[in-house]
């Protein structure tokens, strides 16, 4: 019985008529250039099914694979996925080790397919604090895909929004201390250029599954004017049509950035 459950975790339906309808409804000229996703609910998804949390994380990898593929297919420029936060080290050591092993497994198994589909792998966070095997797998993926020009898959690993801003402040303070610049020249652009996401556009769409309504220390600076789309499904149940629904919802919104409508 358990074997059948495990096998069924990773089966995903083929493209359905509804998905094709959603695909046809998307305005390809108004796609969000950058989508961010908080991949939440893996452990709870497994526990509700009487399974170990580890199987929820593994099922979540399958959702990531499908979403990365769709983003690549339709022409999204950047996809930033919250994979492991600075707070996640507080989890049981066994779960943390499993997550690191799963990261290495994902990169080693998927890098050929990602490269084939012109996807560039990147990561943000304090990567130097990750286990050596994870750092090596990341570097191998970076090197193999560095010249690709399609989707940039941005994995947020050992990432925290407050930590990112702290690191940016330290970087700028050191520039001032070494007389590379003056305090009067500190502005929004300099701060953006000092963040882990330097050179990337801010996310236009943030997706959070699992029914939670918080940003969990994710991209605190970059989400200033991002549109949010919340889903009640756990991340392992998040499928291609959910992403398409989110994009269509985004395209129907009017973004004013604090201003008024132009009439």
N, C-alpha and C positions, 0 to 999 in steps of 0.2 A: 504493500500500500504506500509506504513512504517513498519507494523508488518511483512509483507512478506520479506521486506528488512532485518529486524533484524534477522528473522529466517534463512535466507539464509546465513548470515554471518558465521554461525558456522557449516555449512554442508561442509564436506570434502570428496573428492572422495575416493573410496576404492583403494587398490593397483592396479595399471594399468600395462599393458604389458610393457610399457616403463620403469616403476619403477623396475619391475622384471629384465629387461635387465640390468639396471644400477646396481642393487644389485649383479647380476652375474658377472659384470665387475670389481667389487671392489676386490682388493687384500687384503684379511683379515689379511695377515702377515705384511702389510705396512700401517695400519690404523694410523692416527694421534692420539697420546695418549691424547692430550688435544686440544679441539676446543674452541675458543672464538667467541662470536657473539654479535655485536652491534645491538640490536633489534630496528631498526629505521624506522620511517615513519608511525606510527600508526595514529597520528592526521591528517596528510595530506591525508592519505588513506580515512579516514572518511569524511573529508571536501570535497574531490573531489566527493563524493557520496551524498553530501547534508545532511550529518548526523553529530551529535555532536561528538566532538573529543573523548568523553568517549567511544563511541561504537567502535572506532578504537582501543583503548587500550584493550577493552574486546575481540575484534577479534584477537588482538595480542597474548592474553593468549592462544587462541586455537592453534595458530601456535607453541607457546612454548610447549604446551602439546604434539603435534605431533612430534616435533623435539626431545624432551627429550625421548619419547618412542622409536624413531628410533635409537638414540645414544645408548640407553640401549640394544636394540635388537642386534646391530651389534658389540658391545663390545668396545665402546669408554670409556676411563678411566675417563676423566674430561670434563665437559661442563660448561664454564663460560659465563653467559649471563648478559649483561649490562642492568639492569632493571631501575635504578634510580640514576642519577649522583648528585654530590654535587651542580651542577649548576641548577638542575631541581627545586630546591626550589624557583627559581625566577618566575616560572610559576604561573598563577592565583591560589589562595588558593583553589578554588573549584576543580580544576583539580588535584592539589596535594592531597587533601583529598580523591578524587575518586581513585587515584592511590594507596594510602595506604590501602583503603578499599578493592581494588581489590587484592592487595598482600595478605591480611589476608584471603579473600575468597578463593584464589587459594591454599594457604597452607592448609587451613582447609578441603577443598574439595578433594585435590589431595594427601594428605600425606598417606592415606591408600593405594592408588594405587601405589604410589612411593615406599612405603615400601614393598608391595607385589612383586614389580619388582626389589627388591634388590638395589634401588637407595638411596644414602646417600645425604641428603640435607645439604648444607653449605652456608655461606654467607660471603662476604667481604665488607669492608667499615666501616664507623663510625656508627656502628649499634646502639650505645647508644644514638644517636641523633634522631632516628626514634621514631614515636609515640609509647606509651606504648603497645597498642594493637598489633602493628606490631612486636614489640620485643617479646611479649609473644607468638605470633603465630610462630615466627621463633624458639624460644627456644623449643616449643613443637615439631616442626618438627625435630629439631636437635636431641632431646632426643629419639624420636621414631625410627629414622633411623641411629643412630650413629654407630651401629654395622654392617651395611650393607656393602657389599664388591664389589658391582657392580659399576655402573656409579656414580660419584660424581657430583651432580648438584650444581654449585657454582653461587649463585645469587649476583651480584654486586649491592649493595644498599647503597645509600648515599655515593657513591664511586667516587673518583677522583684520577687520577694517580699522580698528583702533591701532593695531600694531603697524599697519601700513602707513597710517598718518603719522605715527610716532617716528617711524623710520624716515619718512619724508622730511619731518621737522629737523631731525638730527642731520640729515644730508644737507639741508639748507643752512643750518647753523654752522656746520663745518665750512661751508663755502664762504660764509660771512667772516668766520674766524680766520680763515686763510687769505682774506682780502680778495677773494675771487669776485665778490659782489658786495653791494651795500644793502643795508636793511630797507632802504627806501625803494629798492627795485623788486622787492618781494611782491608778487601778484598771483592771481589765479593761475595763469599759464605756467609760472615757475613751479607752483605746487603740483599741478597736473603732470608736469614733466619730471617731477621727483617721485611720483607714485609708481607702484609696480606695473601699472597699466600705461605707462608713458608711451605715447605714440598711437594709442588706440582710442577710438571714439567712445564716449560714455555709452553705457547700455541704454537703448531706447525702450526696451521691454524686459521686465523682470517677471519670471514665472516661478510661483511657489506652489507645489502640490502639497498634499497631506492635510489641508484644511487649516493650517496655522497661518496667522496674520502678523508676522513679525519678520524683520530682515536679518536677525541673528548675526549682527556684526559683519555684514557682507557689503563690501563696496560702499562704505558710508559716504565718501565724498562723491563718487561717481553717480550715485542714484538720485541726485538732487532733483532732476526733472524726468525721471524714468517712469513709464507707465507700468502699473502692477496688474498682473493677471493671476488670480488665485484659483486653485482647483482642489476639490474635495478628495480626489483619488490619491493614494500613496504613490510614491515615485515608481515602484515596480509595475504599477498598473497604468502608468502614464504612457500613452501610445502616440503614434504619429498624428492621428486626428485631433488629439488634445492640443498639440503644438499648432496645428493648422487653425483650430478654433481661436487660440490665443492670438495668432497673427491677424486673423480677420477682425477680432475684437479690437486689437491695436489700431488697425487701419480705419476703423469707424470712429475713433476718438479724435477730438480736436485738441491739439497741443498748443498751448498759449504761452508757456514758459513765464508765467507771472504777468503777462500782458492781457490786453483785451482783444476781442474779435475785431477784425478789420471788416468794415461794412462799406 
